[in-house]
Amino acid sequence: MRAVRIDRHGGPEVLAPADVPEPRPDDAEVLVRVIASAINPVDDKTREGAIGEGTPPLPMTLGWELAGIVVDPGPSGLPVGERVFGMSHQLASGRGSWADLVAMPAASIAVAPSSASLVEAATLPLPGLTALQTLDWLQAGPGDKLLVAGAAGAVGGLAVQLARARGVQVDALVSRQAQIEVVRELGAGHATTDRTTLPVGGYDAVFDTFGAFVTDAVADGGRYASIATQAGPVPDLSHRAVRTTVNQVREDGRGLAELAAAVDGGRLKIRVGAQYAVRDVKAAHERFQRGNLNGKIALIF
Ligand SMILES: NC(=O)c1ccc[n+]([C@@H]2O[C@H](COP(=O)([O-])OP(=O)(O)OC[C@H]3O[C@@H](n4cnc5c(N)ncnc54)[C@H](OP(=O)(O)O)[C@@H]3O)[C@@H](O)[C@H]2O)c1
């Protein structure tokens, strides 16, 4: 079968589908025939060798998310042929999703949304679970004011929509003027490119996707979560009774089921910016690196 496996770190030129043995699922795993996956910033950093400590040994198969068809249900109780989607913590497990067949823990997959294509569903697991788990940590609920920094990005755009569905008032910090209309359509109220206009102490919670560290914007007693691991820790705000974290996404089949319900209930829109066949994975990464995307890059198997 094919897998996008790298045997050295570097630019997109180190990427190519290779012929590798099929995985053998263990007693806790489901074998999935992958239809599509997607590119995330972590794949770019892992390929380059920018993650450092905690990177799986070479050679490694890249990729964190997938959507596909159940081939062997294992202990899941799912029927053969069921449409599923899942997230594999590639850095922790070494189990990459960019392969024709992937053996996934049954607890890390869920039935895919019925109203979305498998290509769309494949772009949701990593940013969707990151948005969901971080909103849970932020305890953002009805009436709360939330600022999402990087709101037009993959995680940010889903966080805006999921927070709005919880009755949260959401404002947005974005990088370019063109993104203002994008985040308003996703449900943001005030949207700005200028961090100096953010109200001091104006937010119960801040969801920071790129290491903006706009700490003045959070109210005393509030919550501040970053997901920008490589930007380092959020400054200590304990003197203002602000709880802080750098959140790390976890595999979570129940969370995926919640995301699928949000898609099927019309509360979560999936944005696919471009699609590439897996044989063109190098070109897909080059497109990813150019940025200026409105939606994720899907890889089709
Ligand atoms: N900790 C975790 O578990 C976890 C999980 C998922 C993702 N992440 C990390 O979180 C980050 C975001 O992921 P993503 O998939 O959402 O990436 P993304 O789709 O590239 O989104 C990042 C967004 O931040 C914006 N941005 C960057 N610098 C900015 C600035 N100075 N001012 C305003 N906006 C700015 C980008 O705008 P432009 O498009 O203009 O650049 C983009 O809209 C990545 O670093 C990723 O590795 C961490």
The ligand as a Tripos MOL2 file, in Angstrom:
@<TRIPOS>MOLECULE
LIG
   48    52     1     0     0
SMALL
NO_CHARGES

@<TRIPOS>ATOM
      1 N1         -1.2970   22.6220   20.8290 N.am      1 LIG1
      2 C1         -1.9940   21.8530   20.0040 C.2       1 LIG1
      3 O1         -2.4410   20.7670   20.3560 O.2       1 LIG1
      4 C2         -2.2560   22.3440   18.6080 C.ar      1 LIG1
      5 C3         -3.2630   21.7600   17.8360 C.ar      1 LIG1
      6 C4         -3.5300   22.2840   16.5650 C.ar      1 LIG1
      7 C5         -2.7640   23.3410   16.0760 C.ar      1 LIG1
      8 N2         -1.7620   23.8310   16.8480 N.ar      1 LIG1
      9 C6         -0.9470   24.9620   16.3940 C.3       1 LIG1
     10 O2         -1.8140   26.0940   16.3970 O.3       1 LIG1
     11 C7         -1.4530   26.9760   15.3480 C.3       1 LIG1
     12 C8         -2.6800   27.2690   14.4810 C.3       1 LIG1
     13 O3         -3.0700   26.1000   13.8120 O.3       1 LIG1
     14 P1         -4.0580   26.1920   12.5690 P.3       1 LIG1
     15 O4         -4.1870   24.8380   12.0150 O.co2     1 LIG1
     16 O5         -5.2680   26.9500   12.9400 O.co2     1 LIG1
     17 O6         -3.1610   27.0890   11.5780 O.3       1 LIG1
     18 P2         -3.6200   28.1150   10.4430 P.3       1 LIG1
     19 O7         -4.8070   27.5480    9.7300 O.co2     1 LIG1
     20 O8         -2.3970   28.4610    9.6920 O.co2     1 LIG1
     21 O9         -4.1430   29.3800   11.2470 O.3       1 LIG1
     22 C9         -3.3200   30.2860   11.8970 C.3       1 LIG1
     23 C10        -4.0090   31.6270   11.8090 C.3       1 LIG1
     24 O10        -3.2980   32.5680   12.6100 O.3       1 LIG1
     25 C11        -3.1360   33.7470   11.8190 C.3       1 LIG1
     26 N3         -1.9890   34.5290   12.2710 N.ar      1 LIG1
     27 C12        -0.6830   34.1620   12.2660 C.ar      1 LIG1
     28 N4          0.0780   35.1730   12.7030 N.ar      1 LIG1
     29 C13        -0.7770   36.2020   12.9790 C.ar      1 LIG1
     30 C14        -0.6040   37.5340   13.4440 C.ar      1 LIG1
     31 N5          0.6150   38.0100   13.7400 N.pl3     1 LIG1
     32 N6         -1.7010   38.3240   13.6190 N.ar      1 LIG1
     33 C15        -2.9500   37.8540   13.3360 C.ar      1 LIG1
     34 N7         -3.1760   36.5810   12.8870 N.ar      1 LIG1
     35 C16        -2.0960   35.7900   12.7120 C.ar      1 LIG1
     36 C17        -2.9530   33.2400   10.4160 C.3       1 LIG1
     37 O11        -3.1720   34.2580    9.4530 O.3       1 LIG1
     38 P3         -2.4230   34.1480    8.0110 P.3       1 LIG1
     39 O12        -3.2100   33.1580    7.2250 O.co2     1 LIG1
     40 O13        -2.4970   35.5210    7.4580 O.co2     1 LIG1
     41 O14        -1.0260   33.7090    8.2770 O.co2     1 LIG1
     42 C18        -4.0300   32.1530   10.3750 C.3       1 LIG1
     43 O15        -5.3050   32.6990   10.0930 O.3       1 LIG1
     44 C19        -0.3010   26.2910   14.5890 C.3       1 LIG1
     45 O16         0.9210   26.7970   15.0760 O.3       1 LIG1
     46 C20        -0.4450   24.8290   14.9760 C.3       1 LIG1
     47 O17         0.7730   24.1280   14.9010 O.3       1 LIG1
     48 C21        -1.4920   23.3740   18.0950 C.ar      1 LIG1
@<TRIPOS>BOND
     1     1     2 1
     2     2     3 2
     3     2     4 1
     4     4     5 ar
     5     4    48 ar
     6     5     6 ar
     7     6     7 ar
     8     7     8 ar
     9     8     9 1
    10     8    48 ar
    11     9    10 1
    12     9    46 1
    13    10    11 1
    14    11    12 1
    15    11    44 1
    16    12    13 1
    17    13    14 1
    18    14    15 2
    19    14    16 1
    20    14    17 1
    21    17    18 1
    22    18    19 2
    23    18    20 1
    24    18    21 1
    25    21    22 1
    26    22    23 1
    27    23    24 1
    28    23    42 1
    29    24    25 1
    30    25    26 1
    31    25    36 1
    32    26    27 ar
    33    26    35 ar
    34    27    28 ar
    35    28    29 ar
    36    29    30 ar
    37    29    35 ar
    38    30    31 1
    39    30    32 ar
    40    32    33 ar
    41    33    34 ar
    42    34    35 ar
    43    36    37 1
    44    36    42 1
    45    37    38 1
    46    38    39 2
    47    38    40 1
    48    38    41 1
    49    42    43 1
    50    44    45 1
    51    44    46 1
    52    46    47 1
@<TRIPOS>SUBSTRUCTURE
     1 LIG1         1 GROUP 0 **** ****
